[in-house]
């Protein structure tokens, strides 16, 4: 076959892109390890170890018999058998790529976590003896309709076993099966258990309201007739109320009970996340509402069977004074043939009712939007409608690299969103073709080039450009990005103009279609790291997070959209962060000012990270990185100590795959 130069050139380019992507991935890992190393060196333990090493050098000088004996003794004392090493390796869980195609925590990993993190018998006994300064009555509300006797008995027993004593169990029974009534009559011998036998089945909504009507407690905790509570559930709820007395809406983490009776699929949730809730009912179980709030919103509403809890939660969120997330697994959702926990597609009517609940929630808030089916059943996509198209200033710093820049700009031109301007920030280009490209680009009415003549400082460069931009929205975009879907910018703009939103990020891929950015976890790797890093494009992510619009603590500056007014309010980028962490710092300033940061998978781009800025591969760059690391810790120490509110404290911070902490 004759040589085909065009084909060979295309193949060579593909190979170069593959090699560049591999290099980017290694660089990402290297920078994460550099941050972790900086954290270690800054620790008290490291400083203490350094002092000890100096003392050892003084008492046991190198190349002396004393030093040789010391080393030999140390090796013997610290030797670990190979079998123990293997067990330790296994305890760390499977390597990340084995987790990519699952949205759930591996069962063995969760089983180990339970053993290390949940209270044992002694701790439960201590809880029973504890006296809270505030001891509200909790009414556990349960509608009952033909559950298996064993499941019903287990539910009742789980309430009776609570370590917190000031509760009542309110049951409304509409069962038609004869086995249910004897179980409930026996339970009613306990004065804390109220049972109302309904004359007819009123449906899940009517039965739930009937159960709630008999409640006399200060708070209502919602429980299904076939599920169970952890023995410490109400204790944790009351502890949270004592810590936050104004809390009128509380929710916890949860897991499932499989058909073998094993606890599986824990759902470790984020703190309050409005955008996440519009994408799916992540709140779910255990939900506890102040009775006054429940009554104010009118309880459960007819017309939402199957998603009545979702509708209730959405309405409660609109009126709540304070919403508190309890990061403990307090609720066990039983998987069986009739449960939505078992077969995700088994109750289509519930999914449609959920869609209706979200749509009406948005209408009540005065938000013009439509609700569509999400990637899979149980997920929703909210499409916000724009009455006008605000001008977006797309700010792109650039130094040479015309090939990358032209691809980036061309992909912008294919966007379905028309009202934008391109502001190229020229900083030190030397190639003639770069300036020739600038001249051609500026012939277009929406494009211009501004020149930065000072030493490169990413934060300062973007502040400089933002001051000259004309748009109401500012999009900070790297020149090594390329849009994939034509409506990507519209998807970001519709999020950015929503009330309370301060910054929006996109879903970014490496050239090999693995995840480069799906939101930033603050604290990961010492400062910040990307969640789901290197996951394949088709992966759903932990609890479907790669498929839904959600709240996060920060998004990458490689593609960051925010209202100009918010950017000005928080003072723009902090120019003390010359290159690293400036985007994370900006997002934390946005959060501190009371706004939300949103990540959406509906905006997809490729990002060849670091192609223009290079790598942290010199002593000077590493020293700069360390200065910025120290500055971030100084500025945001309280946030780092409290932890990222959108990433469970039970997840490890040394890997991006939502692996659980071992201890």
Secondary structure, DSSP 8 states (H G I E B T S, - for coil): ----HHHHHHHHHHHHHHHHHHHHHHHHHHHHHHHHHHHHHHSHHHHHHHHHHHHHHHHS-TTSHHHHHHHHHHHHHH---HHHHHHHHHHT-S-GGGTTT-SS--HHHHHHHHHHHS--HHHHHHHHH---SS---EEEEEEESS--HHHHHHHHHHHHT-SS--EEEEEEE---SHHHHHHHHHHTTSTTEEEEE-SS--HHHHHHHHHHHT--SSEEEE--TT-EE-TTHHHHHHHHHHH-TT--EEEEEEEEE-TTS-EEEEE---SS-HHHHHHS----SSEEEEHHHHHHTTSS-TT-TTSHHHHHHHHHHHH-S-EEEEEEEEEEEE-STT-TTT-TTS-HHHHHHHHHHHHHHHHHTT--EEEEE-SSTT-EEEEE--SS---EEEEEEESS-HHHHHHHHHHHHT-S---EEEEEEE-S---HHHHHHHHHHTTSTTEEEEE--SS--HHHHHHHHHHH---SEEEEE-TTEEE-STTHHHHHHHHHTSTTEEEEEEEEE-TTSBEEES-EEETGGGSEEETTTT-BTT---GGGGGGS-EEESB--TTEEEEEHHHHHHTTSS-TT-SSSSHHHHHHHHHHHTT-EEEEEEEEEEEE-TTTTT--S-SHHHHHHHHHHHHHHHHHSHHHHHH--TTS-TTB-SSSSS--B---
